[in-house]
Amino acid sequence: MSLQGRAKPATCASVSLGRELDLKSPVLLASGTVSYGEELNQLCDLSKIGGIVTKAISLEPRTGNLPQRIAETPSGMINAIGLANVGLERFITEKVPFLRTLDTAVIVNIAGRSIDEYCEVVSRLDAVDGLNGYEINLSCPNVKGECMIMGVSRDATYEIVSELRKITTRHLMIKLTPNVTSISSIALAAEEAGADSVSLINTVVGMAINYKSRRPLLKNITGGLSGPAIKPIALAKVWEVFKAVTIPVIGMGGIAGFEDAMEFLLAGSKAVQIGTMNFVYPDIGEQVATALEQYFSTPGATPISEYSGSLLTD
């Protein structure tokens, strides 16, 4: 199956994110919650969704942080996985062959310790067929001294996106953290440097404690809070960034069903990513994608292109 064919829009809910990234549905599955798609493919019809964003890939394999790395919290979860992954070489040889078989878009999430590492990973992946684009992770709160530093700096964001833009013609999606003073400023820097879209929000820095043991639940002490608990924060940040940039915004953070996705679309998202709820309902992406298609194919319904960003505030 050709790359163009599998990503070609074919429904009333299809969207285009620009630079040849056309999605049959606005629903993407978020990085870190679907691994590399193999396990979830047995529980969810991935051909019904717009695409998957793979687990983060770094130049070298990473074991991540020590356990305990995940804990449940009210209306969500907190994690400090630490970007554990198989590394670039194993990803290309072991994971890409399966990803090529999927009838949906494949976006590779990329993490690194330096601009040079990000550039090397993108450069080498650019020679690999079967990938639609990259989500550049500048915003992981669980890895000390690495991508989080870049994601909170406007200048660093501009520099890394500029360098990546020089080496790839594929779609560049920049993942933004809410743990900054002005997320719209970071988004503007990414746009000015050549990003094709921005995705937000990544997890919110949080902490969980067991009062009986007087110890944190995570070995890392703090981690990234996700799930429905952060949805109001995510909606506000999406609205802020939507008003600041002209490139597409991909919203995420607490989406647990059809209504949540619709709210993110109204706030300015052109597409959405579903993350934590994949652990609860492995077919949630298929469910939401089907519901969105049914809604936008109803006679008289506002086209999704007009619905996105149509929040009434007066």
TIKETOR-440715 format. One record per residue: x, y, z of N, C-alpha, C in turn. Coordinates in steps of 0.001 Angstrom, whole numbers, padded with zeros to 6 digits, always signed. Example, Ala and Ser with C-alpha at 12.3 -4.5 7.8 and 13.67 -1.06 7.14 Angstrom:
# residues 2
+013190-005690+007800+012300-004500+007800+013200-003300+007800+012850-002250+007080+013670-001060+007140+012900+000030+007870
END
This chain:
# residues 314
+000847-001197+000000+000000+000000+000000+000879+001241+000000+000540+002185-000832+001348+003398-000921+001095+004296+000268+002083+005113+000595+001957+006072+001695+000829+007045+001416+000760+007531+000186-000274+008488-000172-001661+007867-000030-001774+006597-000459-003060+005928-000413-003578+005718+000989-002675+005347+001903-003157+005032+003234-003551+006278+004007-002972+007431+003667-003269+008655+004401-004366+009482+003735-004830+009051+002561-005799+009832+001797-007129+009962+002526-007665+011178+002641-008935+011348+003331-010081+010704+002568-011034+010112+003301-012122+009430+002620-013448+009556+003358-013547+010471+004316-014757+010577+005116-015169+012031+005295-016360+012226+005866-016836+013581+006143-016054+014234+007278-015325+013425+008038-014554+013967+009154-013070+014059+008825-012693+013886+007549-011274+013968+007216-010763+015388+007331-009463+015477+007652-008831+016783+007819-007448+016760+007174-006975+017938+006816-005627+018079+006290-004817+018952+007237-003659+018447+007628-002775+019209+008504-001660+019894+007730-001723+019813+006398-000717+020472+005570+000505+019602+005344+001310+019991+004365+002524+019265+003979+002242+017773+003820+001221+017463+003036+000871+016099+002643+000487+015194+003803+000077+015770+004929-000429+014952+006023-001949+015095+006069-002619+014237+005310-004069+014210+005217-004588+013033+006032-005536+013289+006903-006044+012260+007805-007486+011916+007471-007806+010634+007439-009181+010217+007170-010100+010550+008340-009518+010754+009509-010258+011144+010715-009376+012089+011515-009976+013006+012278-009163+013906+013100-008609+013244+014356-008859+011949+014528-008432+011250+015739-007071+010592+015543-006120+011001+016373-004808+010380+016453-004667+009752+017831-003842+008712+017933-003543+008118+019226-002186+008620+019683-002126+009090+020920-000973+009844+021405+000233+008974+021726+001389+009577+021560+002653+008915+021850+002717+008453+023301+003330+007284+023491+003517+006748+024830+002365+005905+025320+001248+005913+024598+000075+005147+025039-000268+003998+024098+000424+003927+022968+000120+002869+021996+001372+002107+021573+002487+002330+022280+003759+001714+021936+004044+001950+020451+004202+000872+019686+004424+001007+018250+003255+000417+017458+002115+000283+018131+000878-000084+017461+000552-001562+017403+001542-002421+017617+001322-003855+017394+000287-004454+018338+000410-004162+019635-000517-004735+020601-001924-004160+020423-002005-002863+020255-003306-002208+020144-004036-002635+018876-003294-002987+017856-003902-003395+016587-004791-004623+016745-004583-005386+017815-005402-006571+018070-006707-006213+018784-006796-004990+019288-007947-004582+020091-008730-003418+019493-008157-002779+018485-008769-001592+017888-008532-001621+016385-009545-001251+015610-009385-001177+014155-008692+000143+013824-007376+000093+013696-006596+001306+013481-006874+001946+012126-007477+001204+011214-007793+001783+009902-008922+002802+009994-009629+002818+011132-010752+003742+011294-010314+005111+011816-009095+005198+012335-008637+006455+012925-007739+007210+011942-007369+008433+012324-006525+009240+011450-005075+008804+011443-004587+008325+012579-003202+007895+012625-002749+007596+014038-001543+007067+014149-000952+006836+015462+000344+007631+015554+000645+008056+016768+001923+008695+017056+002707+007700+017893+003832+007247+017377+004566+006181+018044+005148+006624+019379+005529+005645+020161+006309+005906+021359+007571+006658+020947+008062+007528+021823+009237+008341+021494+010422+007467+021105+011137+007931+020089+012346+007252+019632+013532+008173+019857+014583+007630+020453+015823+008386+020643+016940+007693+019867+018046+008369+019720+019153+007820+018941+019617+006477+019489+019806+006410+020795+020230+005171+021450+019078+004608+022271+019078+003290+022531+018034+002709+023383+018069+003334+024780+016902+003381+025411+016812+003939+026757+016027+002983+027645+016517+002776+028854+015780+001939+029805+014761+002753+030587+014920+004068+030592+013987+004925+031303+014259+004996+032788+013318+005548+033531+013466+005705+034974+013204+004397+035702+013663+004320+036933+013424+003142+037756+011959+003086+038172+011405+001878+038375+010044+001777+038888+010020+002164+040375+008900+002549+040860+007571+002626+040301+007491+003806+039331+006905+003583+038130+006902+004613+037104+005510+005104+036748+004480+004425+037223+003098+004824+036927+002263+004694+038186+001377+005640+038412+000438+005565+039531-000881+006197+039117-001974+005626+039606-003287+006217+039351-003505+007412+040269-004212+008395+039748-004596+009567+040526-006078+009827+040259-006731+010647+041069-008142+010957+040791-008315+011503+039372-009143+010844+038587-009451+011251+037207-008226+011283+036305-007254+010436+036570-006095+010419+035686-005010+009473+036145-003826+009718+035647-002668+008933+036043-001439+009825+036010-000410+009402+036722+000840+010135+036736+001944+009162+036364+002835+009578+035469+003876+008660+035022+005229+009348+034968+006247+008535+035120+007623+008998+034961+008404+007880+034268+007926+007517+033067+008559+006435+032324+009987+006795+031936+010202+008043+031579+011551+008473+031232+011961+008168+029807+010966+008135+028902+011232+007927+027466+011938+006615+027168+011612+005566+027911+012159+004243+027609+011766+003852+026194+012730+003386+025395+012415+002970+024028+013525+002099+023463+013261+001501+022309+014183+000518+021725+015351+001156+020988+015304+002452+020774+016376+003118+020036+016132+003100+018534+016840+003954+017835+016593+004172+016413+016810+002920+015568+017908+002220+015763+018220+001073+014902+017164-000014+015011+016792-000377+016230+015775-001418+016405+014413-000940+015922+014128+000349+016083+012869+000874+015576+012774+000663+014067+013843+000978+013356+013834+000844+011898+013720-000612+011471+014464-001493+012126+014495-002894+011694+013330-003723+012234+012856-003402+013442+011853-004248+014080+010440-003667+014081+010315-002356+014089+008997-001743+014239+008426-001181+012938+009280-000596+012115+008798+000030+010880+008109-000968+009949+008625-002218+009789+007924-003152+008889+006453-003326+009248+006121-003414+010530+004716-003510+010923+003980-002205+010646+004594-001090+010993+003942+000200+010809+003576+000427+009345+004384-000098+008433+004103+000050+006998+002822-000666+006583+002390-001648+007369+001199-002417+006998-000093-001715+007412-000001-000683+008225-001194-000031+008748-001857+000865+007704-003175+000813+007680-003943+001661+006779-004328+002942+007513-003328+003630+007998-003522+004891+008704-002195+005627+008730-002222+006910+009040-000988+007697+009052-000101+007301+010227+001199+007356+010001+002175+007027+011039+003073+008238+011277+003027+008740+012500+003839+009889+012905+004798+009406+013985+006069+009655+013810+007073+009181+014755+007415+010275+015751+007217+009981+017028+007610+010902+018077+009117+010761+018305+009807+011887+018398+011267+011880+018498+011714+012684+019712+012647+012102+020473+013219+012775+021637+014737+012743+021523+015387+013665+022220+016844+013703+022160+017452+014483+023299+018766+014343+023425+019513+015058+024456+020085+016375+023946+020104+016523+022622+020697+017721+022031+020091+017944+020656+020317+019120+020105+019843+019414+018747+020467+018451+017755+021737+018150+017940+022411+017224+017027+021750+015856+017030+021330+015389+018206+020673+014085+018272+019325+014107+017555+018534+015143+017792+017258+015262+017093+017488+015235+015581+018463+015996+015139+018723+016092+013701+019197+014765+013127+020022+014048+013858+020506+012767+013340+019367+011762+013225+018495+011716+014234+017367+010784+014174+016471+011105+012985+016117+012382+012814+015248+012779+011704+015921+012501+010370+017202+012803+010267+017932+012584+009018+017921+011114+008620+018134+010244+009582+018169+008811+009265+016773+008259+008993+015771+008769+009690+014406+008320+009425+013902+008819+008082+014437+009937+007621+014006+010489+006340+014310+009548+005181+015255+008652+005379+015601+007684+004339+014749+006420+004426+013834+006374+005398+012992+005202+005628+011600+005452+005067+011129+004570+004203+009792+004686+003632+008725+004299+004654+007515+004815+004451+006378+004374+005234+006030+005242+006416+006639+006413+006527+006366+007319+007638+005790+008623+007102+004805+009175+007797+004140+010382+007318+004704+011668+007881+005338+011598+009024+005866+012815+009621+006436+012550+010996+006832+013632+011665+007483+013531+012963+006807+014454+013966+006620+013956+015182+006219+014799+016298+007463+014993+017156+007940+016221+017232+009176+016510+017940+008856+016800+019406+009341+015908+020272+009033+015996+021692+010022+016940+022375+009587+018170+022581+010406+019157+023286+009888+019378+024697+009071+018446+025190+008291+018815+026365+008098+017714+027398+008968+016718+027443+008776+015641+028414+009211+016094+029802+008329+016038+030797+008684+016519+032135+009378+015472+032999+009629+014275+032430+010142+013176+033242+011607+012854+032984+012262+013630+032117+013647+013372+031773+014457+014604+032121+015244+014514+033145+015948+015677+033666+017047+016140+032717+017061+017443+032476+018165+018040+031730+018165+017794+030247+017022+017363+029664+017021+017074+028242+015940+017871+027525+014952+017173+026946+014009+017851+026061+013174+018907+026765+012986+018790+028074+012178+019779+028773+012828+021156+028721+014162+021191+028725+014863+022470+028677+014565+023188+027360+014563+022447+026269+014291+023052+024965+012856+023538+024863+011935+022775+025434+010524+023096+025298+010060+024299+026081+010867+024758+027039+010449+025929+027814+011156+027194+027353+011983+027084+026327+012721+028234+025821+012272+028572+024412+011865+029824+024195+011459+030261+022865+012628+030177+021889+013793+030630+022310+014962+030625+021425+015403+029214+021081+015402+028321+022094+015813+026940+021845+014825+026241+020915+013541+026520+021102+012525+025939+020225+012738+026399+018787+012957+027693+018618+013186+028238+017275+014416+027587+016637+015471+027425+017406+016712+026887+016858+016558+025436+016405+015944+024615+017250+015845+023206+016886+014898+022990+015712+013777+023715+015690+012840+023563+014569+013489+024058+013273+014232+025141+013348+014928+025658+012164+015889+024623+011592+016641+023967+012472+017606+022964+012022+016900+021749+011431+015825+021323+012053+015086+020174+011541+014430+020487+010202+013947+021710+010049+013301+022100+008802+014277+022020+007632+015548+022233+007894+016560+022183+006836+016785+020769+006308+016486+019762+007118+016868+018401+006730+015697+017500+006360+014464+017996+006488+013338+017141+006108+012241+017947+005425+011581+017305+004472+010401+017901+003845+009131+017258+004392+009286+016287+005289+008124+015670+005906+007484+016615+006929+006286+016261+007327+005524+017075+008260+006236+017140+009609+006396+018357+010122+006994+018585+011433+005927+019091+012400+005604+018266+013367+004651+018612+014420+005452+018801+015706+005275+019927+016375+006047+020214+017574+005153+020068+018803+005558+019181+019720+004762+018913+020912+005136+019884+022022+004140+020587+022550+004375+021672+023500+003986+021290+024930+004739+021832+025864+004455+021616+027279+003607+022749+027847+002720+022433+028797+001958+023489+029475+002752+024110+030622+003902+023523+030920+004679+023953+032084+005590+025127+031747+004983+026170+031172+005708+027373+030771+004867+028600+031122+005504+029767+031102+004776+031005+031380+003846+031371+030235+004332+031221+028981+003525+031579+027811+003661+030508+026738+002684+029617+026652+002741+028550+025664+002565+029101+024245+001832+030204+024106+001633+030789+022773+002939+031345+022220+003806+031837+023089+005106+032340+022654+005960+031218+022093+005940+030064+022742+006695+028906+022258+006107+028419+020934+004778+028400+020847+004116+027966+019615+004466+028884+018451+004502+030176+018694+004869+031139+017649+006301+030928+017189+007195+030639+018121+008595+030380+017750+008681+029163+016844+007906+028126+017156+007899+026922+016323+007369+027231+014927+006285+028016+014866+005720+028377+013567+006706+029198+012747+007317+030192+013367+008258+031051+012657+009466+030277+012143+009819+029192+012837+010980+028395+012444+010657+027361+011366+009367+027211+011033+009016+026304+009947+008203+025089+010326+007684+025034+011552+006832+023912+011946+005558+023891+011118+005053+022690+010835+003810+022547+010075+002590+022521+010992+002789+022114+012251+001694+022072+013214+002283+022009+014621+001441+022239+015599+001842+022077+016992+000825+021174+017681+001306+020334+018597+000423+019466+019371+000557+019820+020844-000566+019858+021545-000578+020264+022942-001912+019866+023580-001824+019556+024920-000655+019753+025763-000034+018405+026126+001254+018442+026416+001888+017310+027045+001455+017303+028510+001943+016360+029266+001496+016218+030644+001886+017401+031522+001151+017542+032609+001393+018588+033595+002230+018004+034731+003271+018702+035145+004095+018199+036242+003250+018008+037493+003326+016821+038069+002540+016522+039252+003257+015569+040187+002600+015269+041295+003198+014428+042331+002102+013670+043054+002415+012457+043483+001481+011657+044273+002232+011089+045471+001569+011083+046634+002220+010693+047884+001374+009666+048631+002035+008686+049235+001397+007748+050141+001645+008250+051564+000592+008755+052199+000802+009384+053508+001198+008367+054580+000821+007094+054385+001153+006077+055392+002651+005774+055410+003210+005653+054211+004649+005379+054131+005479+006650+054144+004781+007787+053948+005430+009100+053868+006420+009162+052704+006067+008467+051632+006920+008442+050454+006114+008778+049186+006792+009330+048179+006096+009549+046903+005785+008209+046245+004721+008187+045442+004357+006945+044760+005308+006621+043616+005944+007654+043050+006873+007439+041949+008309+007501+042436+009129+006599+041921+010551+006605+042262+011196+007922+041855+010699+008487+040764+011222+009761+040251+010739+010962+041072+009863+010714+042023+009205+011686+042903+008106+012448+042165+008445+013171+041113+007423+013850+040308+007263+013149+038972+006172+013455+038307+005915+012844+037000+004946+013683+036203+004459+013111+035138+003538+013825+034269+002103+013396+034505+001263+014340+034884-000154+014072+035123-000915+014138+033811-001742+013130+033559-002547+013086+032334-003937+012575+032668-004794+012522+031643-006147+012034+031850-007153+013168+032025-008421+012826+032284-009489+013838+032390-009190+014964+033364-008341+014720+034353-008035+015758+035338-007430+017007+034715-006737+016866+033582-006067+018028+032992-006837+018627+031820-008014+018109+031534-008761+018588+030366-009035+020091+030384-009484+020694+031495-009718+022146+031476-008460+022949+031167-007318+022493+031679-006053+023168+031379-005754+023057+029891-005924+021847+029356-005625+021609+027947-006494+022456+027033-007779+022529+027321-008677+023331+026499-008256+024797+026487-007886+025305+027651-007476+026711+027733-006203+026967+026933-005260+026036+026993-003999+026203+026267-004209+026081+024759-005073+025159+024341-005379+025020+022916-006005+026311+022393-006952+026875+023128-007607+028118+022733-006596+029247+022627-005675+029326+023595-004645+030360+023585-003745+030242+022354-003295+029033+022069-002389+028839+020934-003116+029026+019608-004355+028545+019525-005139+028710+018300-005261+030178+017904-005411+031052+018878-005540+032478+018597-004213+033124+018208-003099+032418+018470-001779+033023+018261-001100+032590+016971-001420+031383+016477-000700+030856+015313-001642+030646+014140-001063+030439+012975-001863+030146+011778-001749+028688+011351-000763+027967+011882-000611+026559+011543-001610+025721+012342-001903+024495+011886-002871+023653+012598-002445+023339+014032-003444+023261+014895-003253+022884+016290-003860+021503+016500-003101+020603+017116-003600+019272+017460-003750+019238+018966-004984+019104+019443-005257+019195+020868-005293+017851+021553-004815+017829+022786-004866+016607+023596-004827+017003+025070-005242+016042+025906-005227+016270+027336-006576+015963+027948-006791+014714+028295-008020+014342+028983-009181+013970+028106-008953+013726+026830-010058+013344+025945-010477+011915+026264-011742+011765+026667-012248+010460+027082-013442+010000+026260-013838+010792+025263-014979+010401+024450-015302+011437+023394-016399+011209+022683-016835+012050+021574-017003+013512+021986-017693+013751+023085-017974+015132+023495-016690+015899+023793-015730+015233+024411-014447+015882+024687-013763+016288+023386-013767+015382+022418-013149+015685+021126-013820+016878+020465-015138+016948+020546-015871+018070+019963-015492+019386+020638-015288+019349+021935-014898+020555+022653-013515+021040+022199-012607+020110+022008-011275+020488+021545-011325+021061+020126-012173+020492+019291-012331+021043+017945-012862+022475+018017-013863+022703+018843-014412+024048+018986-013358+025040+019472-012495+024595+020367-011470+025478+020940-010356+025804+019953-010345+025127+018805-009353+025460+017792-008524+024312+017276-008737+023116+017804-007991+021961+017314-008468+021565+015925-007536+021253+015062-007899+020714+013751-007969+019195+013818-007206+018637+014749-007234+017206+015038-006993+017050+016529-007221+015838+017041-007027+015582+018465-006199+014316+018649-005588+014216+019812-004891+012992+020190-005513+012445+021466-005714+011135+021491-006235+010459+022671-005104+009664+023297-004897+009850+024592-003770+009214+025253-004159+008268+026363-004309+008799+027576-004521+007973+028767-005690+007011+028631-006761+007427+027973-007951+006569+027870-007703+005312+027051-006598+005260+026294-006258+004024+025596-005984+002884+026571-005540+003229+027794-005277+002210+028797-006575+001680+029406-007631+002470+029345-008916+002088+029927-009785+001383+028891-009892+002001+027717-010670+001450+026605-009761+001390+025379-009148+000244+025099-008195+000169+023991-008765+000539+022628-010089+000492+022489-010705+000856+021208-011314+002252+021238-010911+003084+022210-011501+004421+022341-011282+005262+021089-010140+005119+020449-009879+005881+019230-010867+005546+018129-011126+004265+017954-012096+003823+016951-013494+004333+017302-013855+004275+018580-015175+004748+019014-015361+006233+018707-014374+007037+019068-014488+008485+018869-014478+008821+017381-013615+008154+016623-013551+008412+015184-014885+008084+014512-015492+006976+014902-016789+006580+014337-017868+007598+014701-017870+008054+015948-018873+009027+016383-018710+010364+015666-017472+010792+015460-017228+012037+014736-017684+011930+013284-017414+010792+012660-017841+010594+011273-019361+010630+011177-020032+009988+012109-021494+009989+012097-022033+011407+012278-021429+012171+013164-021890+013528+013422-021721+014418+012200-020537+014407+011608-020260+015324+010500-020841+014850+009168-021324+013619+009126-021992+013149+007902-023509+013326+007975-024003+013819+009107-025436+014077+009251-025848+015222+008326-026910+015064+007556-027356+016149+006671-027547+017457+007434-026969+018524+006904-027100+019826+007532-026034+020141+008565-025183+019154+008883-024140+019394+009879-023100+020380+009346-022575+021214+010226-021496+022121+009848-020272+021305+009445-019643+021577+008309-018432+020839+007915-017357+020953+008992-016590+019917+009155-015588+019913+010218-014587+021051+010047-014298+021427+008805-013353+022513+008560-013869+023846+009098-015185+024018+009123-015793+025239+009651-016074+025125+011152-016309+023906+011609-016595+023687+013023-015359+023942+013875-014212+023528+013367-012955+023705+014103-012692+025186+014350-012514+025543+015610-012224+026931+015957-013426+027849+015976-014647+027292+015987-015852+028127+015898-016477+028417+017264-015702+028328+018311-016200+028610+019658-016792+030021+019737-017980+030113+020293-018646+031420+020458-018289+031995+021816-017702+033180+021825-017237+033764+023085-017893+035111+023399-018838+035553+022555-019492+036837+022831-020910+036623+023348
END
